[in-house]
Amino acid sequence: MFVSAFIVYIQVMEKLKVEDVLRWIGLMNNIQVFVDEIILVDIVYS
């Protein structure tokens, strides 16, 4: 289940990257900030 959902997600992201590069870059930046926050909260501040 998780693998098939991930494959669909990747396909959607690749399509978005081709169709709207700036929006894709913005989403990637948001994901990076979200991951950084998780790492800081879970690892550094714990």
GROMACS elastic network, one bead per residue, 0.5 to 0.9 nm:
[ bonds ]
;  ai    aj funct       b0    kb
    1     4     6  0.53806   500
    1     5     6  0.62445   500
    1     6     6  0.86001   500
    2     5     6  0.51613   500
    2     6     6  0.60661   500
    2     7     6  0.86319   500
    3     6     6  0.50316   500
    3     7     6  0.61778   500
    3     8     6  0.87175   500
    4     7     6  0.50582   500
    4     8     6  0.63288   500
    4     9     6  0.86278   500
    5     8     6  0.51655   500
    5     9     6  0.61881   500
    5    10     6  0.87016   500
    6    10     6  0.61633   500
    6    11     6  0.86176   500
    7    10     6  0.51183   500
    7    11     6  0.62397   500
    7    12     6  0.86791   500
    8    11     6  0.50897   500
    8    12     6  0.62060   500
    8    13     6  0.86140   500
    9    12     6  0.51481   500
    9    13     6  0.61584   500
    9    14     6  0.86237   500
   10    13     6  0.50624   500
   10    14     6  0.61022   500
   10    15     6  0.85652   500
   11    14     6  0.51551   500
   11    15     6  0.61951   500
   11    16     6  0.86189   500
   12    15     6  0.51102   500
   12    16     6  0.61561   500
   12    17     6  0.85828   500
   13    16     6  0.50020   500
   13    17     6  0.60477   500
   13    18     6  0.86875   500
   13    24     6  0.73803   500
   14    18     6  0.64071   500
   14    19     6  0.87240   500
   14    24     6  0.88512   500
   15    18     6  0.52792   500
   15    19     6  0.62077   500
   15    20     6  0.84497   500
   16    19     6  0.50250   500
   16    20     6  0.55138   500
   16    21     6  0.69921   500
   16    23     6  0.77710   500
   16    24     6  0.61427   500
   17    20     6  0.56542   500
   17    22     6  0.81526   500
   17    23     6  0.79125   500
   17    24     6  0.53477   500
   17    25     6  0.79515   500
   18    21     6  0.62885   500
   18    24     6  0.87328   500
   19    24     6  0.88546   500
   20    23     6  0.55671   500
   20    24     6  0.63022   500
   20    25     6  0.88039   500
   21    24     6  0.50346   500
   21    25     6  0.61364   500
   21    26     6  0.86339   500
   22    25     6  0.50613   500
   22    26     6  0.62299   500
   22    27     6  0.86980   500
   23    26     6  0.50333   500
   23    27     6  0.62548   500
   23    28     6  0.86641   500
   24    27     6  0.51119   500
   24    28     6  0.61911   500
   24    29     6  0.86226   500
   25    28     6  0.50742   500
   25    29     6  0.61709   500
   25    30     6  0.86287   500
   26    29     6  0.51006   500
   26    30     6  0.62233   500
   26    31     6  0.86828   500
   27    30     6  0.50110   500
   27    31     6  0.61899   500
   27    32     6  0.86148   500
   28    31     6  0.50778   500
   28    32     6  0.61944   500
   28    33     6  0.87243   500
   29    32     6  0.50459   500
   29    33     6  0.62819   500
   29    34     6  0.86260   500
   30    33     6  0.51825   500
   30    34     6  0.61703   500
   30    35     6  0.86543   500
   31    34     6  0.50247   500
   31    35     6  0.61402   500
   31    36     6  0.85337   500
   32    35     6  0.51669   500
   32    36     6  0.60845   500
   32    37     6  0.85980   500
   33    36     6  0.50584   500
   33    37     6  0.61788   500
   33    38     6  0.87022   500
   34    37     6  0.51785   500
   34    38     6  0.63389   500
   34    39     6  0.87623   500
   35    38     6  0.50800   500
   35    39     6  0.62120   500
   35    40     6  0.86112   500
   36    39     6  0.51558   500
   36    40     6  0.61603   500
   36    41     6  0.86292   500
   37    40     6  0.51056   500
   37    41     6  0.60868   500
   37    42     6  0.84090   500
   38    41     6  0.52467   500
   38    42     6  0.58362   500
   38    43     6  0.80267   500
   39    42     6  0.53006   500
   39    43     6  0.54709   500
   39    44     6  0.69099   500
   39    45     6  0.88570   500
   40    43     6  0.56452   500
   40    45     6  0.61424   500
   40    46     6  0.85428   500
   41    44     6  0.60645   500
   41    45     6  0.51703   500
   41    46     6  0.66686   500
   42    45     6  0.63468   500
   42    46     6  0.57271   500
   43    46     6  0.55746   500
